[in-house]
Amino acid sequence: MRTTSRKFIAATAGAASIALLATACSTGGGGGNAEETTDPNAKITLTVATFNDFGYTDELLAEYTKLHPNITVKQTKAAKSDDARQNLTTKIAAGGAGLADIEAIENDWLVELLQVSDKFLDLKDPAVDGRWPDWKNAAATSTDGRLIGYGTDIGPEGICYRTDLFEKAGLPTDRAEVAELIGGDSATWDSYFDAGKKFVDETGIAWFDSAGALWQGMVNQVEYPYENEDGSVKPLADNTEIHDLYNKVLEASVDDKLSAGLAQWEQDWTAAFTQDKFATMLCPAWMTGPIKQNAGDAGQGKWDVADVFPGGGGNWGGSWLTVPASGKNTAAAKELAAWLTAPEQQIKAFENAGTFPSQIEAQKSQTLLDSKNEYFNDAPVGQIFSNRAAAITVSSFRGPNYFKIGQTITDALRRVDVDKSQDAAAGWDQAVKDFNALGL
Amino acid sequence: MSLKSPAPPAPAPEAPYRAPRRVGFSQTLSRWDVKVSPYLYISPFFILFAVTGLFPLVYTAVVSLHQWTLLGGQGDFVGFQNYIDVFNQPNFWKSLRNTFSIFLFSSVPQVVVAIAIAALLDQNLRARTFWRMGVLLPYVVAPVAVGLIFGRLFADQSGLINAWLGAIGIDPVKWHVDVIPSHIAIASMVNFRWTGYNALIFLAAMQAVPRELYEAAIIDGAGRMRQFFSVTVPQIRSTIIFIIITSTIGGLQIFDEPRVYDEYGTGGADKQWLTTTLYLYDLGWGTQANFGRAAAVAWLLFIVIIAIGLVNFAITRRISSGDAPKMTRNQRRAYARANAARRNR
């Protein structure tokens, strides 16, 4: 899952890079902490390290200097999130020298960084209480209660679907009716699969792209998927909750032939957008970018977004701003991080780069609610994804072994759904073997 | 040689206390010069090697004996536990299997085809430089770019290769599912990149083969094939050994191609094409973030390469000693000339 999300970044980076090139002049790599100081009015430079495009333009950063004339803000941008991760982890391992005052991090590295939460400033502050939904804060809070990051963007999930294929199957194409078809406010995975069976019976075309993609959505609704609250590992062989979900997704994918059997981000998956290979997919706010990119001009108007998600809400991806504890101006950096992630600034970032804001206040902003996506039949994506964000209740617990264990299951899903080299039972047996080989 | 280190001269009869001391010091200097300088001249390489080669090697060994994580750094000393853990992971053995399989699928055809191409290029062709540069072109392409392009060609459903196979009535091959096809696909990337490069090295060796040998062979009635096998191949034997050794080391360290073969870079859902270096990377920087185990794998890989290097060395020695009595006329002449020169000195 970590890699998939990286690919997403790569894909969205492609879409965003034009805007990035147009708006962002290089801010240079230098900067750093000017001098150690306790004087609040001393002249200092704060560096912000981001990746891809967070929507923090030079104009936006200059506004901060207007408010605090003694502070200059410099941004360094990594082209890919992986580069930023490499830089951050290497420097943390080396003691923190050379890190920026504010380091942006991504959802998928959060788990490993929480293991060393003492390397980051505890950002808990009454001033920002209630700025984010609880689940967003909970994800960035370590087991000993330290908040290491202020949330920037999120990826609330809806369902993207092909209107032309729905029409072919004699199903409704209007996004409100499609939401009802999938189950409306009380949609479950079963109701989503039931709608799929109708569709597949009519057309013989798959309902969704990949079992692995669905797994991502399903497992994110489980509060403690692979580990207990204290971080101890649940033995996979006895983890009936996960085993049941695994069987459920594969039963729908393979037995009911709802899955197109594609691995997300693979060449075959990308190519499938220009063919009629599947009709729906789980769709975080940022996924509209890759869909547009993969389906191309020919797909214009064929896609739409339904304001519905099975099993409640779901989030996929998102970022935070952290303040490394080794910095010289940590207090000033914390203040800047709080300002950058404030709803007013985050709305500007959304306008600049399309990053969906995580702040409750920002999700109610008129600018956001009015935003539409031309490619998706002018769907009111701002309104839809705000609703989807409000529906998210559960934050899935991610302990230190989350990705290791998750990998054994996603590998099994790929063997059964994509490779078709094993059946569900054999896939599970091997996942348990792989889990045991991890020696946790 | 003898000029610089003369036998101690007989003590001069006049002024015995001054002159020898002066001469003695400069003599000492020049003796040092003779003895030490050669080592000084080659020392940059060994100092660099110690810093960039030996130190990491030793440090990796130290890491492999500790608990060591990507972010947390050094943990407790655990002895050989990391090695035991690695041996207990089936993926390690799978990675060894894959590495050897991909190595065989790449190195063997590579050497054979490279010799054949070199033999063709060694003929009197028009636009010789064009052809020679042509075979080197794939080497210029970055391995990751090769991987991305071949990844598209070998896509299971939308790939060009399966489309071609379909056109001639062959069922599509599951390049990303079955073990051997995935190895062949990855080996083809390696071969694409390295065959031309090796062909040029072979070509250089072939052009050093004395032409009179071929003339003699033609007079003896040898055809083209016979010339190739009885003159060319024996003459470039040492080059062949060099290529085999370098391609062995390269083949065992293969990383870029399997890493970009699919979008996940983890060697496939069933680890069908997980090579040992890829496994190492996954241990250290992937989901496991365990530098201790990664360092253990690095050392195991090092030992495997040394073992295979020794096998190579043994075979090489047998070939070269087996070669000795069968000296060619030219070599015999050169040998005689060299001996004569030595005697005349």
Interface residues (C-beta under 8 A of the other chain):
Chain A: R2 T3 T4 K7 T89 I92 A93 E112 L113 Q115 V116 K119 A263 Q264 W265 E266 Q267 D268 A271 A272 F403 K404 G406 Q407 D411 A412 R414 R415 V418 D419 K420 S421 Q422 Q430 K433 D434 A437 L438 G439
Chain B: T69 L70 L71 G72 G73 D85 N88 Q89 P90 N91 G151 R152 A155 D156 Q157 S158 G159 K174 H176 V177 D178 D262 E263 Y264 G265 T266 A269 D270 T287 Q288 A289
